[in-house]
Amino acid sequence: MVSRASRSGRPRALPVLLLLPLWVAGCAPAALGELPAGAAFRAAFSEQGVAWVSSGRACVARAPSFRPECPRLPAAVDVAWNAANAWAAVPGLGVIVTLDRAARTVPVGPVAALSGAQVYREDGSAVTFAGAPASGLPGVGFRAAAAVTGGDGRDYLLVGGEVRRVPDGAVLSRGAAFLSVTPDGVVGSAAPQVETPWGTYRLLGGQLERLDVAGRVVASVPHGPGRVGRVGSLIVTVEASGGVRVFGPDLARAEQGS
Protein backbone atom coordinates (compact mmCIF):
# COMPACT_ATOMS: atom_id res chain seq x y z
CA MET A 1 0.00 0.00 0.00
CA VAL A 2 1.00 3.61 -0.36
CA SER A 3 1.64 5.50 2.86
CA ARG A 4 2.06 9.13 3.68
CA ALA A 5 2.81 11.14 6.78
CA SER A 6 -0.03 12.71 8.76
CA ARG A 7 0.23 16.14 10.35
CA SER A 8 1.63 14.42 13.45
CA GLY A 9 4.37 12.86 11.33
CA ARG A 10 3.08 9.28 11.62
CA PRO A 11 2.43 7.36 8.39
CA ARG A 12 -1.17 7.21 7.25
CA ALA A 13 -2.17 4.40 4.91
CA LEU A 14 -3.88 5.06 1.61
CA PRO A 15 -6.20 2.17 0.66
CA VAL A 16 -5.51 0.59 -2.72
CA LEU A 17 -7.05 -2.38 -4.48
CA LEU A 18 -4.13 -4.78 -4.65
CA LEU A 19 -5.88 -7.19 -6.99
CA LEU A 20 -6.48 -4.66 -9.75
CA PRO A 21 -4.18 -4.94 -12.78
CA LEU A 22 -3.56 -1.19 -12.50
CA TRP A 23 -1.38 -1.84 -9.49
CA VAL A 24 2.22 -2.42 -10.44
CA ALA A 25 4.55 -4.65 -8.50
CA GLY A 26 5.52 -3.45 -5.06
CA CYS A 27 5.42 0.07 -3.68
CA ALA A 28 8.79 1.28 -4.92
CA PRO A 29 8.68 4.86 -6.24
CA ALA A 30 8.93 5.23 -10.00
CA ALA A 31 12.35 6.47 -11.01
CA LEU A 32 12.27 10.18 -11.73
CA GLY A 33 13.99 9.51 -15.04
CA GLU A 34 10.86 7.64 -16.16
CA LEU A 35 8.65 10.71 -15.82
CA PRO A 36 7.79 12.87 -18.87
CA ALA A 37 10.00 15.91 -19.26
CA GLY A 38 6.96 18.19 -18.88
CA ALA A 39 6.38 16.79 -15.40
CA ALA A 40 9.49 18.44 -13.97
CA PHE A 41 7.49 21.33 -12.46
CA ARG A 42 3.74 21.90 -12.59
CA ALA A 43 1.35 23.81 -10.33
CA ALA A 44 -2.40 24.17 -9.84
CA PHE A 45 -4.25 27.00 -8.13
CA SER A 46 -7.75 27.24 -6.66
CA GLU A 47 -9.73 29.09 -4.02
CA GLN A 48 -8.28 26.60 -1.53
CA GLY A 49 -4.60 27.25 -2.24
CA VAL A 50 -1.79 26.00 -4.45
CA ALA A 51 -0.51 22.49 -5.19
CA TRP A 52 2.62 21.69 -7.15
CA VAL A 53 4.92 18.90 -8.22
CA SER A 54 8.64 19.39 -8.70
CA SER A 55 10.89 16.56 -9.87
CA GLY A 56 8.28 14.05 -8.79
CA ARG A 57 7.64 15.48 -5.29
CA ALA A 58 4.05 16.69 -4.81
CA CYS A 59 3.11 19.35 -2.24
CA VAL A 60 0.14 21.45 -1.21
CA ALA A 61 -0.15 24.80 0.59
CA ARG A 62 -3.64 25.82 1.64
CA ALA A 63 -4.90 29.34 2.26
CA PRO A 64 -4.68 31.30 4.47
CA SER A 65 -1.44 30.01 6.01
CA PHE A 66 0.06 28.66 2.75
CA ARG A 67 2.16 26.30 4.84
CA PRO A 68 3.57 23.59 2.53
CA GLU A 69 2.78 19.94 3.19
CA CYS A 70 4.62 17.33 1.16
CA PRO A 71 3.34 13.81 1.90
CA ARG A 72 5.58 10.82 1.32
CA LEU A 73 4.55 9.44 -2.06
CA PRO A 74 6.15 7.71 -5.03
CA ALA A 75 7.09 10.02 -7.89
CA ALA A 76 4.14 12.13 -9.07
CA VAL A 77 3.62 13.55 -12.56
CA ASP A 78 0.96 16.25 -11.99
CA VAL A 79 -1.35 17.88 -9.43
CA ALA A 80 -4.83 19.41 -9.53
CA TRP A 81 -7.70 20.65 -7.37
CA ASN A 82 -11.06 18.89 -7.54
CA ALA A 83 -13.98 19.30 -5.11
CA ALA A 84 -11.73 21.22 -2.67
CA ASN A 85 -9.25 18.33 -2.63
CA ALA A 86 -5.65 18.53 -3.80
CA TRP A 87 -4.74 15.48 -5.91
CA ALA A 88 -1.52 14.06 -7.31
CA ALA A 89 -1.11 11.58 -10.16
CA VAL A 90 1.31 8.72 -9.49
CA PRO A 91 1.96 7.07 -12.87
CA GLY A 92 4.18 4.32 -11.51
CA LEU A 93 1.20 2.94 -9.59
CA GLY A 94 -1.53 3.98 -12.02
CA VAL A 95 -3.41 5.92 -9.33
CA ILE A 96 -4.36 9.41 -8.20
CA VAL A 97 -4.15 10.23 -4.49
CA THR A 98 -5.19 13.12 -2.26
CA LEU A 99 -2.35 15.16 -0.81
CA ASP A 100 -3.97 16.09 2.50
CA ARG A 101 -7.22 15.89 4.48
CA ALA A 102 -9.17 12.65 3.89
CA ALA A 103 -6.94 10.00 2.34
CA ARG A 104 -8.25 8.70 -1.00
CA THR A 105 -6.70 6.56 -3.72
CA VAL A 106 -8.39 6.01 -7.10
CA PRO A 107 -7.03 3.55 -9.71
CA VAL A 108 -7.03 5.34 -13.09
CA GLY A 109 -4.20 3.87 -15.15
CA PRO A 110 -1.13 5.68 -16.56
CA VAL A 111 -1.74 9.42 -16.20
CA ALA A 112 -0.19 12.19 -18.29
CA ALA A 113 -1.96 15.26 -16.86
CA LEU A 114 -4.70 16.44 -14.50
CA SER A 115 -7.17 19.29 -14.95
CA GLY A 116 -9.59 20.55 -12.33
CA ALA A 117 -12.28 18.30 -13.77
CA GLN A 118 -10.68 15.23 -15.35
CA VAL A 119 -7.76 12.82 -15.37
CA TYR A 120 -5.99 12.51 -18.74
CA ARG A 121 -4.19 9.27 -19.46
CA GLU A 122 -1.18 8.75 -21.67
CA ASP A 123 -3.29 7.54 -24.62
CA GLY A 124 -5.44 10.70 -24.59
CA SER A 125 -8.46 9.06 -22.96
CA ALA A 126 -9.88 10.52 -19.76
CA VAL A 127 -11.70 9.58 -16.57
CA THR A 128 -13.24 11.56 -13.73
CA PHE A 129 -11.63 11.84 -10.32
CA ALA A 130 -13.93 8.99 -9.29
CA GLY A 131 -12.51 6.82 -12.08
CA ALA A 132 -15.57 6.94 -14.38
CA PRO A 133 -15.07 7.28 -18.17
CA ALA A 134 -15.03 10.87 -19.47
CA SER A 135 -14.43 12.75 -22.71
CA GLY A 136 -10.77 13.00 -23.68
CA LEU A 137 -8.70 13.33 -26.84
CA PRO A 138 -7.84 9.76 -27.77
CA GLY A 139 -5.43 9.25 -30.63
CA VAL A 140 -3.41 12.43 -30.14
CA GLY A 141 -0.33 10.25 -30.47
CA PHE A 142 1.61 11.51 -27.47
CA ARG A 143 1.13 12.68 -23.93
CA ALA A 144 -0.45 15.98 -23.01
CA ALA A 145 2.20 18.22 -21.47
CA ALA A 146 -0.43 19.97 -19.33
CA ALA A 147 -4.17 20.18 -18.73
CA VAL A 148 -6.31 22.86 -17.13
CA THR A 149 -9.96 23.79 -16.63
CA GLY A 150 -10.50 27.29 -17.99
CA GLY A 151 -12.62 30.12 -16.71
CA ASP A 152 -15.40 28.92 -19.00
CA GLY A 153 -15.50 25.54 -17.24
CA ARG A 154 -14.11 23.66 -20.24
CA ASP A 155 -10.91 21.64 -20.32
CA TYR A 156 -7.87 22.43 -22.44
CA LEU A 157 -4.72 20.42 -23.14
CA LEU A 158 -1.22 21.42 -24.20
CA VAL A 159 -0.06 18.87 -26.75
CA GLY A 160 3.16 19.46 -28.67
CA GLY A 161 2.88 23.22 -28.17
CA GLU A 162 -0.73 23.25 -29.37
CA VAL A 163 -3.60 24.41 -27.17
CA ARG A 164 -6.40 21.89 -27.75
CA ARG A 165 -9.96 22.12 -26.50
CA VAL A 166 -11.71 19.09 -25.02
CA PRO A 167 -13.61 17.20 -26.31
CA ASP A 168 -13.66 18.42 -29.92
CA GLY A 169 -9.87 18.65 -30.18
CA ALA A 170 -9.96 22.09 -31.80
CA VAL A 171 -6.51 23.69 -31.99
CA LEU A 172 -6.80 27.22 -30.58
CA SER A 173 -3.15 28.25 -30.87
CA ARG A 174 0.32 26.90 -31.56
CA GLY A 175 3.79 27.48 -30.17
CA ALA A 176 2.65 27.74 -26.55
CA ALA A 177 4.79 26.76 -23.58
CA PHE A 178 2.06 27.16 -20.94
CA LEU A 179 -1.71 27.04 -20.52
CA SER A 180 -2.86 30.29 -18.92
CA VAL A 181 -6.33 30.60 -17.41
CA THR A 182 -8.52 33.56 -18.36
CA PRO A 183 -12.00 34.46 -17.05
CA ASP A 184 -13.59 33.11 -20.25
CA GLY A 185 -11.29 30.22 -21.11
CA VAL A 186 -7.58 29.53 -21.62
CA VAL A 187 -4.82 30.99 -23.78
CA GLY A 188 -1.43 29.63 -24.73
CA SER A 189 1.46 31.73 -23.44
CA ALA A 190 5.24 31.85 -23.62
CA ALA A 191 5.60 32.53 -19.88
CA PRO A 192 3.63 31.48 -16.79
CA GLN A 193 0.72 33.88 -16.34
CA VAL A 194 -2.86 34.25 -15.16
CA GLU A 195 -5.56 36.72 -16.20
CA THR A 196 -7.67 38.21 -13.39
CA PRO A 197 -10.16 41.08 -12.91
CA TRP A 198 -7.21 43.24 -11.76
CA GLY A 199 -5.01 42.54 -14.76
CA THR A 200 -2.70 39.86 -16.09
CA TYR A 201 0.14 38.64 -13.90
CA ARG A 202 3.17 36.94 -15.41
CA LEU A 203 6.62 35.72 -14.43
CA LEU A 204 9.16 36.91 -16.98
CA GLY A 205 12.76 38.09 -16.98
CA GLY A 206 13.31 37.83 -13.23
CA GLN A 207 10.13 39.79 -12.46
CA LEU A 208 6.55 39.18 -11.40
CA GLU A 209 4.68 41.69 -13.55
CA ARG A 210 1.18 43.09 -13.52
CA LEU A 211 -0.15 44.14 -16.94
CA ASP A 212 -3.20 46.27 -17.68
CA VAL A 213 -5.79 45.49 -20.36
CA ALA A 214 -3.58 47.17 -22.98
CA GLY A 215 -0.66 44.88 -22.11
CA ARG A 216 1.40 47.59 -20.39
CA VAL A 217 3.42 46.69 -17.31
CA VAL A 218 1.98 48.77 -14.44
CA ALA A 219 3.76 47.11 -11.51
CA SER A 220 6.53 44.59 -10.95
CA VAL A 221 8.58 42.98 -8.21
CA PRO A 222 11.77 40.89 -8.45
CA HIS A 223 10.95 37.19 -8.70
CA GLY A 224 12.75 34.10 -9.91
CA PRO A 225 11.31 31.40 -12.20
CA GLY A 226 8.12 29.76 -10.99
CA ARG A 227 4.40 29.53 -11.54
CA VAL A 228 1.72 32.11 -10.79
CA GLY A 229 -2.00 31.86 -10.13
CA ARG A 230 -4.98 33.37 -8.36
CA VAL A 231 -6.18 32.17 -4.95
CA GLY A 232 -9.29 34.15 -4.08
CA SER A 233 -8.29 37.81 -3.96
CA LEU A 234 -4.58 36.96 -3.78
CA ILE A 235 -1.86 36.41 -6.37
CA VAL A 236 0.24 33.43 -5.36
CA THR A 237 3.51 32.19 -6.79
CA VAL A 238 5.45 29.00 -6.21
CA GLU A 239 9.02 28.13 -7.16
CA ALA A 240 10.39 24.70 -8.02
CA SER A 241 12.20 24.70 -4.68
CA GLY A 242 8.84 24.93 -2.90
CA GLY A 243 8.96 28.60 -1.95
CA VAL A 244 5.45 30.12 -1.86
CA ARG A 245 4.89 33.88 -2.02
CA VAL A 246 1.59 35.70 -1.59
CA PHE A 247 0.72 39.13 -3.02
CA GLY A 248 -2.22 41.49 -3.14
CA PRO A 249 -3.57 42.62 -6.52
CA ASP A 250 -1.18 45.62 -6.44
CA LEU A 251 1.77 43.21 -5.88
CA ALA A 252 2.28 44.32 -2.28
CA ARG A 253 3.25 41.35 -0.12
CA ALA A 254 0.20 40.01 1.69
CA GLU A 255 0.18 38.84 5.29
CA GLN A 256 -0.24 35.08 5.50
CA GLY A 257 -2.48 33.56 8.15
CA SER A 258 -1.36 31.18 10.81
The 8 nearest C-alpha neighbors of each residue, nearest first, counted from 0:
[[1, 15, 2, 26, 13, 14, 12, 17],
 [0, 2, 13, 12, 26, 3, 72, 14],
 [3, 1, 12, 11, 13, 10, 0, 71],
 [2, 4, 71, 10, 70, 11, 72, 12],
 [3, 5, 10, 8, 9, 70, 11, 71],
 [6, 4, 8, 7, 9, 11, 10, 3],
 [5, 7, 8, 4, 9, 68, 99, 10],
 [8, 6, 5, 9, 4, 10, 11, 3],
 [7, 9, 5, 4, 6, 10, 3, 11],
 [10, 8, 4, 5, 7, 11, 6, 3],
 [11, 9, 4, 3, 2, 5, 12, 8],
 [10, 12, 3, 2, 4, 5, 9, 13],
 [11, 13, 2, 1, 14, 3, 10, 0],
 [12, 14, 1, 2, 102, 104, 103, 15],
 [15, 13, 104, 12, 0, 16, 103, 1],
 [16, 14, 17, 0, 104, 13, 105, 1],
 [17, 15, 18, 19, 14, 22, 106, 0],
 [16, 18, 19, 15, 22, 0, 20, 21],
 [19, 17, 16, 20, 22, 21, 15, 23],
 [18, 20, 21, 17, 16, 22, 106, 15],
 [21, 19, 22, 18, 23, 17, 108, 16],
 [22, 20, 19, 93, 108, 23, 106, 92],
 [23, 21, 20, 92, 19, 17, 93, 24],
 [24, 22, 92, 21, 25, 91, 20, 93],
 [23, 25, 22, 26, 27, 92, 91, 17],
 [24, 26, 27, 23, 0, 22, 92, 28],
 [25, 27, 28, 0, 1, 24, 73, 92],
 [26, 28, 25, 29, 73, 24, 91, 30],
 [29, 27, 73, 74, 30, 26, 91, 72],
 [30, 28, 91, 74, 73, 31, 27, 33],
 [29, 31, 32, 33, 28, 74, 34, 91],
 [30, 32, 33, 34, 29, 55, 74, 54],
 [31, 33, 30, 34, 35, 29, 36, 54],
 [34, 32, 31, 30, 35, 29, 91, 36],
 [33, 35, 31, 32, 36, 38, 76, 30],
 [36, 34, 37, 38, 33, 76, 39, 32],
 [35, 37, 38, 39, 34, 144, 32, 33],
 [38, 36, 35, 144, 39, 40, 145, 41],
 [37, 39, 76, 36, 35, 40, 41, 77],
 [38, 40, 54, 53, 37, 36, 41, 55],
 [41, 39, 53, 52, 38, 239, 54, 42],
 [40, 42, 52, 51, 77, 38, 53, 39],
 [43, 41, 51, 50, 52, 78, 226, 44],
 [44, 42, 50, 79, 49, 51, 78, 80],
 [43, 45, 49, 228, 48, 230, 229, 50],
 [46, 44, 47, 48, 230, 49, 80, 43],
 [45, 47, 230, 231, 48, 44, 229, 62],
 [48, 46, 45, 61, 62, 83, 230, 49],
 [49, 47, 61, 62, 45, 46, 60, 230],
 [48, 50, 44, 60, 43, 59, 61, 45],
 [51, 49, 59, 43, 42, 58, 60, 78],
 [52, 50, 42, 58, 41, 57, 78, 43],
 [51, 53, 57, 56, 41, 40, 55, 77],
 [52, 54, 40, 56, 55, 39, 239, 57],
 [55, 53, 39, 56, 40, 52, 31, 38],
 [54, 56, 74, 75, 53, 52, 76, 31],
 [57, 55, 52, 53, 54, 74, 75, 58],
 [56, 58, 52, 51, 69, 75, 55, 53],
 [59, 57, 69, 51, 68, 50, 52, 67],
 [58, 60, 50, 68, 67, 49, 51, 61],
 [61, 59, 67, 65, 66, 49, 48, 50],
 [62, 60, 48, 65, 47, 63, 49, 64],
 [63, 61, 48, 65, 64, 47, 60, 256],
 [62, 64, 256, 65, 255, 61, 257, 48],
 [63, 65, 256, 257, 62, 255, 66, 61],
 [66, 64, 60, 61, 62, 63, 67, 48],
 [65, 67, 60, 64, 68, 61, 59, 62],
 [68, 66, 60, 59, 65, 58, 69, 61],
 [67, 69, 59, 58, 60, 70, 66, 99],
 [68, 70, 58, 57, 67, 59, 71, 56],
 [71, 69, 3, 4, 72, 68, 98, 58],
 [70, 72, 3, 4, 69, 2, 73, 56],
 [71, 73, 70, 3, 74, 2, 1, 28],
 [74, 72, 28, 29, 75, 89, 27, 71],
 [73, 75, 55, 29, 28, 56, 89, 72],
 [76, 74, 89, 55, 88, 77, 56, 87],
 [75, 77, 38, 88, 55, 89, 34, 90],
 [78, 76, 88, 87, 112, 75, 52, 113],
 [79, 77, 87, 86, 51, 113, 50, 88],
 [80, 78, 86, 43, 115, 113, 85, 114],
 [81, 79, 85, 115, 84, 86, 83, 45],
 [80, 82, 84, 115, 83, 116, 79, 85],
 [81, 83, 84, 80, 85, 115, 116, 128],
 [84, 82, 81, 80, 47, 85, 46, 45],
 [85, 83, 81, 82, 80, 86, 97, 99],
 [84, 86, 80, 98, 97, 79, 81, 50],
 [87, 85, 97, 79, 78, 96, 98, 80],
 [86, 88, 78, 96, 95, 77, 75, 97],
 [87, 89, 95, 75, 77, 76, 90, 94],
 [88, 90, 75, 94, 91, 92, 95, 93],
 [91, 89, 93, 109, 92, 110, 88, 94],
 [90, 92, 29, 89, 93, 28, 23, 74],
 [93, 91, 90, 22, 94, 23, 89, 21],
 [92, 94, 108, 90, 109, 21, 91, 107],
 [95, 93, 106, 107, 105, 89, 92, 88],
 [94, 96, 88, 105, 87, 104, 89, 86],
 [97, 95, 104, 87, 86, 103, 98, 94],
 [98, 96, 86, 103, 85, 99, 102, 87],
 [97, 99, 85, 86, 96, 70, 87, 59],
 [98, 100, 97, 101, 102, 85, 70, 84],
 [99, 101, 102, 98, 97, 84, 85, 5],
 [102, 100, 103, 99, 97, 84, 98, 13],
 [101, 103, 97, 13, 100, 99, 104, 96],
 [104, 102, 97, 96, 13, 101, 105, 14],
 [103, 105, 96, 95, 15, 13, 14, 94],
 [104, 106, 95, 94, 107, 130, 96, 129],
 [107, 105, 94, 93, 108, 21, 95, 104],
 [108, 106, 94, 93, 130, 105, 109, 95],
 [107, 109, 93, 21, 106, 110, 94, 120],
 [110, 108, 93, 90, 120, 121, 111, 107],
 [111, 109, 120, 90, 121, 119, 112, 108],
 [110, 112, 121, 120, 142, 119, 143, 109],
 [113, 111, 119, 145, 146, 77, 110, 143],
 [112, 114, 118, 146, 79, 119, 117, 77],
 [115, 113, 147, 146, 116, 117, 148, 79],
 [114, 116, 81, 80, 148, 79, 117, 147],
 [115, 117, 114, 81, 148, 127, 118, 128],
 [118, 116, 127, 114, 126, 128, 113, 115],
 [117, 119, 113, 126, 125, 127, 128, 112],
 [120, 118, 125, 112, 111, 110, 113, 124],
 [121, 119, 110, 111, 123, 122, 124, 109],
 [120, 122, 111, 142, 123, 110, 109, 119],
 [121, 123, 120, 124, 137, 138, 142, 141],
 [124, 122, 137, 136, 120, 121, 135, 119],
 [125, 123, 135, 137, 120, 122, 136, 119],
 [126, 124, 119, 135, 133, 118, 120, 134],
 [127, 125, 132, 133, 131, 118, 130, 117],
 [128, 126, 117, 130, 129, 131, 118, 133],
 [127, 129, 130, 117, 118, 126, 116, 105],
 [128, 130, 127, 131, 105, 126, 107, 106],
 [129, 131, 127, 126, 128, 107, 105, 132],
 [130, 132, 126, 127, 129, 133, 128, 125],
 [133, 131, 126, 125, 127, 130, 134, 124],
 [134, 132, 126, 125, 127, 135, 131, 117],
 [133, 135, 166, 125, 124, 136, 132, 165],
 [136, 134, 124, 125, 166, 123, 137, 165],
 [135, 137, 123, 124, 166, 139, 168, 138],
 [138, 136, 123, 124, 139, 122, 135, 140],
 [137, 139, 140, 123, 136, 122, 141, 124],
 [140, 138, 137, 141, 123, 136, 122, 142],
 [139, 141, 138, 122, 142, 123, 137, 121],
 [142, 140, 139, 143, 122, 121, 158, 123],
 [141, 143, 121, 111, 144, 122, 123, 158],
 [142, 144, 158, 145, 157, 111, 156, 112],
 [143, 145, 157, 37, 158, 142, 112, 146],
 [146, 144, 157, 143, 112, 156, 147, 178],
 [147, 145, 156, 114, 113, 155, 112, 157],
 [146, 148, 114, 155, 154, 149, 115, 156],
 [149, 147, 154, 115, 153, 114, 152, 155],
 [150, 148, 184, 185, 151, 180, 152, 153],
 [149, 151, 182, 184, 183, 152, 181, 180],
 [150, 152, 183, 184, 149, 153, 182, 148],
 [153, 151, 149, 150, 148, 154, 184, 183],
 [154, 152, 148, 151, 149, 155, 165, 184],
 [153, 155, 148, 165, 147, 149, 164, 152],
 [154, 156, 164, 163, 147, 146, 165, 148],
 [155, 157, 146, 163, 145, 162, 158, 143],
 [156, 158, 162, 145, 144, 161, 143, 160],
 [157, 159, 143, 161, 160, 144, 156, 162],
 [158, 160, 161, 157, 144, 143, 141, 174],
 [161, 159, 174, 175, 158, 173, 157, 176],
 [162, 160, 173, 158, 159, 157, 172, 163],
 [161, 163, 157, 172, 171, 170, 156, 187],
 [164, 162, 170, 156, 168, 169, 155, 171],
 [163, 165, 155, 168, 169, 166, 167, 154],
 [166, 164, 167, 154, 168, 155, 135, 163],
 [165, 167, 168, 135, 134, 164, 136, 154],
 [168, 166, 165, 169, 164, 136, 163, 135],
 [169, 167, 164, 163, 165, 166, 170, 136],
 [168, 170, 164, 163, 167, 171, 165, 162],
 [171, 169, 163, 162, 172, 168, 161, 164],
 [172, 170, 162, 163, 169, 173, 164, 161],
 [173, 171, 162, 161, 170, 187, 174, 175],
 [174, 172, 161, 175, 160, 162, 171, 170],
 [173, 175, 160, 161, 176, 172, 187, 189],
 [176, 174, 160, 187, 188, 173, 177, 189],
 [175, 177, 189, 188, 160, 174, 190, 187],
 [178, 176, 188, 175, 187, 179, 191, 189],
 [177, 179, 187, 186, 188, 185, 180, 157],
 [180, 178, 186, 193, 185, 192, 187, 177],
 [179, 181, 185, 149, 193, 184, 194, 150],
 [180, 182, 194, 184, 185, 183, 150, 193],
 [183, 181, 150, 184, 151, 195, 180, 194],
 [184, 182, 151, 150, 181, 149, 185, 180],
 [183, 185, 149, 150, 151, 181, 182, 180],
 [186, 184, 180, 149, 181, 179, 178, 187],
 [187, 185, 179, 178, 188, 180, 184, 181],
 [186, 188, 175, 178, 177, 179, 162, 172],
 [189, 187, 175, 177, 190, 176, 186, 178],
 [188, 190, 176, 175, 177, 191, 187, 174],
 [189, 191, 188, 192, 203, 202, 177, 201],
 [192, 190, 201, 226, 202, 177, 227, 179],
 [191, 193, 201, 200, 179, 227, 190, 202],
 [192, 194, 179, 200, 180, 228, 199, 195],
 [193, 195, 199, 181, 198, 180, 200, 182],
 [194, 196, 198, 197, 199, 193, 182, 181],
 [195, 197, 198, 194, 182, 199, 248, 181],
 [198, 196, 195, 248, 199, 211, 194, 249],
 [199, 197, 211, 195, 210, 196, 194, 209],
 [198, 200, 194, 210, 209, 193, 195, 201],
 [201, 199, 209, 192, 193, 208, 210, 194],
 [200, 202, 192, 208, 191, 207, 203, 199],
 [201, 203, 207, 191, 206, 208, 190, 192],
 [204, 202, 206, 205, 201, 190, 207, 208],
 [203, 205, 206, 202, 223, 224, 207, 222],
 [204, 206, 223, 222, 203, 221, 224, 202],
 [207, 205, 221, 222, 203, 204, 220, 202],
 [206, 208, 202, 220, 219, 222, 201, 221],
 [209, 207, 219, 201, 200, 218, 206, 202],
 [208, 210, 200, 218, 199, 216, 217, 219],
 [211, 209, 216, 199, 215, 214, 198, 217],
 [210, 212, 198, 214, 213, 215, 217, 199],
 [211, 213, 214, 198, 210, 215, 199, 197],
 [214, 212, 211, 215, 210, 216, 198, 199],
 [213, 215, 210, 211, 212, 216, 199, 198],
 [216, 214, 210, 211, 213, 217, 212, 209],
 [215, 217, 210, 209, 218, 208, 214, 211],
 [218, 216, 210, 209, 215, 211, 219, 208],
 [219, 217, 209, 216, 208, 250, 220, 249],
 [220, 218, 208, 207, 209, 206, 221, 250],
 [219, 221, 207, 206, 222, 208, 218, 250],
 [222, 220, 206, 205, 207, 219, 223, 208],
 [223, 221, 206, 205, 207, 220, 224, 202],
 [222, 224, 205, 225, 206, 221, 238, 202],
 [225, 223, 238, 202, 222, 205, 226, 203],
 [226, 224, 238, 237, 239, 223, 236, 227],
 [225, 227, 237, 236, 191, 238, 42, 228],
 [228, 226, 236, 235, 192, 191, 237, 193],
 [229, 227, 235, 193, 44, 234, 236, 230],
 [228, 230, 234, 233, 235, 231, 44, 45],
 [231, 229, 46, 233, 45, 48, 232, 234],
 [230, 232, 46, 233, 229, 45, 47, 234],
 [231, 233, 230, 234, 229, 247, 248, 46],
 [234, 232, 247, 230, 231, 246, 229, 235],
 [235, 233, 229, 246, 228, 245, 247, 230],
 [236, 234, 245, 228, 244, 227, 229, 233],
 [237, 235, 227, 244, 226, 243, 228, 245],
 [236, 238, 243, 226, 225, 242, 241, 244],
 [237, 239, 225, 242, 240, 241, 224, 226],
 [238, 240, 241, 53, 40, 225, 237, 242],
 [239, 241, 238, 242, 53, 237, 225, 243],
 [242, 240, 238, 239, 237, 243, 67, 53],
 [241, 243, 238, 237, 240, 244, 239, 236],
 [244, 242, 237, 236, 241, 238, 245, 235],
 [245, 243, 236, 235, 237, 242, 246, 252],
 [244, 246, 235, 253, 234, 252, 236, 233],
 [247, 245, 252, 253, 234, 250, 251, 233],
 [246, 248, 250, 233, 251, 249, 253, 234],
 [247, 249, 250, 233, 197, 234, 246, 232],
 [248, 250, 247, 251, 218, 246, 209, 197],
 [251, 249, 246, 247, 248, 252, 219, 218],
 [250, 252, 247, 246, 249, 253, 248, 245],
 [253, 251, 246, 245, 250, 247, 254, 244],
 [254, 252, 246, 245, 247, 251, 255, 233],
 [253, 255, 256, 252, 245, 246, 64, 63],
 [256, 254, 64, 63, 253, 257, 65, 245],
 [257, 255, 64, 63, 254, 62, 65, 66],
 [256, 64, 255, 63, 66, 65, 62, 254]]
